[in-house]
Amino acid sequence: MKTLDYIKLNESGVANVVSALHQLLADFQVHYTNLRGFHWNIKGHGFFILHEKFESMYDDAAEKIDEIAERILMLDGVPENKFSEYLKVAKIKEVSDISCGSDAVSHILETYGYLIGEERKIIGLANEAGDDVTADLMTGYLKEQEKMVWMLTAFSTRSCTDK
């Protein structure tokens, strides 16, 4: 018996969801690694705030990576676990040598923009498959990430009079 037999989802119905989750897993793995680099290499004004924030962000990404991999397993898929394979399919690219806080924040905002778009697509695929749990998982991610985008955008504002 398969998990899908018990959770009352059909394999062909969730195939697109599983495929999209594989992509999201690869992207989150690269995002996680980029955040670690920002945490390690940040310098200058805002160091204390950003160093701590980047650590919080990569801890959050690590938790999401685990949740995504476990959801793939619940849908009778097998999550990839080799970084070499993630790099072949990830749309988020590795970055290095970023030590300026504003550059790191800009990169993170671009990454969140991409992830939010992918998660919205997964919600649509999950809804088509009757997969409320995956849709709910992605909705939770959106709630957190939209707030983070707002906060990072506010942090990046050059002047208190900028809108």
N, C-alpha and C positions, 0 to 999 in steps of 0.2 A: 504494500500500500504506500501511497505517496501522501505527503502533507495535503496536497490539493484535494485529495479525496475526502478529507475530513473538514477542510475549511470551505468546501463547496464552491470552489472556483475551478474553471476548466483551463487546461494547459494551453490550448490554442488562444483562449481569451486573454491570458496573462503574458503570452510570449512577448508582446511589444513592451509591456511594463518591465519585464525582466531585462530585456535588451536596453531599455532606457536607464534602468537602475545600474546596469554594468557600466554604461557611459558615465553616469553620475559618480559612481564609485571611483573610476579612474580620475575624473576631474577633481574630486575631493582629495584624493591622495596627493596630487600635484599641488593643490591649494594648501594642504596641510604642510607640505615640505617648504613651500614658499613662505608661509607664515613663520615657520621655525627659523628660516634664514633672516627674515625681518627682525625677529626677536633677538637673535644673536648679534646682528650687525648694526642695529640702529645706533645712531650717534646724534649729538647736537641737541638743539632746543626741543623739548618735549620727550627727551629720552626716558625719564622715569615713568611718565604716563604711558607712552607707547610700548615700552619694554614690557610692562605689566599687561597692557591690553592685548598685545600680540600673543603673549602666553595664554591668556584667557581664550583668545580666538582659536589658537591651535588645539587647545584642550577640547573646545567645543567641536572643532572639525574632526578630531579623533573619535569623539563620541558618535558623531553623525556617520563616519566611515563604518564603525561597528554596526550601527543600526541599519545602514544600507546593505551591508554584506549579509546580515542576519535576515533582512527582508527578502533578499534574493534567495536565500536558503529556504525560507518559509514558502516561497513560490516555486519550490523544487528546482531552482537553478543552482549553479555553483559559482561563487564569487571568485574572481581572479585574485591572486595574491602575489604576483610578481610585478615589481616596479617596472621592469623592462617592458612588460605587456601594457601597463598603464600608460607609459610614455608613447607607445605606438598609437593609442586611440584617444588619449586625452586632448581636449580642445584648449584647456588651460595649459599654458606653456611654463616651463621652469624659468625662474628668474634668479639672477645672482648679482652680487656686487651692488645691491641697493642698501645704502646706509642712511639716506636722507628720509626723514619721516614723511614729508609731503609726497615724495615719490612712492614710498611704500603704501601710503593711504590711497593714493590715486590708483595704484595697481589693485589693491584690495577692492576698491569701489567698482572697478571694471570687472573684476572676478565675480563679485556679488551680482552685478547686472547680468552676467552670463548665467550664473547658477540659478538665479530667480527665474529667468526665462525657461531654463531646462526643467525646473521643478514645476512650473505652470504646465508645461507640456506633459509631464508625467501625471499630473492630476487629471488632465483630460484623458490620457490613455487608461489610467486606473478607473476613472468613472465609466468609460466604455466597457471595461472588463468586469464591472461590478465589484471592484477591489477598493472598498471603502477604507481599509486600513492603510494601504499605500497612499491613497489620496489624503487621508488625515495626517500621516507622517509628513508629507510634503507641505501641507498647509501649515503645520507647526513650524517647519523650517522657514517658510515664507514670513510668518509672523515675526520670528526672531531676526531674520535677515533684513527685512524692511526697516525694522527699528534700528538695526546696526547701520544701515545705509544712511538713515536720517542723522544718527549721531556722528558718523564719520564725516558727513557733509557739513554738519554744524561745526565740527572740530576743524575742518579744512578752510572754513571761512576766514578770509584774510583780515576782515575788519568787522566790527560789530554793526556797522551800518550796511554791509553787504546783504543782499537778499538771496 
